[in-house]
């Protein structure tokens, strides 16, 4: 299995109704910069780590609730002491 990281940022105006954070979603024009192996100053990438515009995403509250419910059911049970 390959390791990965999900980078989050503050939620945009659409998703803020559900949660305070959201994954960073890079604009396609920024892919090459993000993936460049020769970035001299990593701080130069920080402006990319912003919420994507609300008009570029859709929210499905019913789907979110189902995902949360599924995650809750999969949590390991705490053992009684």
Buried (B, 14 or more C-beta within 10 A) or exposed (E): EEEEEEEBBEBBEBBBEEEEEBEBBBEEEEEEEEEEEEEEEEEEEEEBEBBBEBEEEEEEEEEEEEEEEEEEEEEEEEEEE
